[in-house]
Amino acid sequence: MKTFLLRSILGIFFGSFLTLVVLFIVIFVGDHDTLDASILVKNAIGQVFCGWFFTVTPLLFENERLSLPVQTMLHFLCVSILYFIVAFVLGWVPFTTTGFLAILGLFIVIYAIIWTAFYMYFKKQAAKLNKELREL
């Protein structure tokens, strides 16, 4: 529970930070003199929620009773379903078949790249730890 709360706080702060970065980009790069407060608040809440669930859902990988493929599938389903709900509701992704399929394809590619990078990192860490254990 302590880990869940810590990750929740980190995710909320990351989502808030991302909101500020996007806001500054819109203000300084965009062509907007004023911002619509209701749109800003909805998007900020969406980004904070995304920050939260993207930092909390990796806890699935710490459940040793599940195999890696099951952990990966559950994690992918959780983050993709939650993301697409937020993205459709807030208008980040057009609510069309083409929009959904295009973003889903991009989501899968980015997910696969990040998953592979983490897998290779932890595999290397395990090999390093095993080597150190053999040397003892």
Phi, psi and omega in degrees: 000323179297318179297317179300314181294318179297314179293325177299314180297316179298318180295319179295318177295320178295316178299321178294318178298316178299321177300315179296318179299312180297319179299314179296321178296316180298319182289312187275329181261325183289175183252040186248125175277328179229158178241144177281117185298321182293321177293318179300314182294315179300315180292323178296315178297319177298317180291323177294317178298317177297317177302319180295306186287337176284342176262339181271322184296335175298349174300337176301329181285350178266358177277103185286349178284344181257145177284163181301317178298322179291317177302315181296315181295317178297317179297314180300315180297316180300307185290323182289318179296312180297317181297314183291328174298310179298314184296321178288317181297319183271354178082017177290330179237131178298138182277065178226162178297316181297314179299315180297312182295322179295312181289324177299316177300314178297319179299316180296317180297312180296318178300314181296320179295312181295317180298316180296319179298315178295319180300313180295321179298310183290330175294319178294319178297318179296318178297320179295316179295318178297320178296317179295324177293320178296327181286340178285000000 
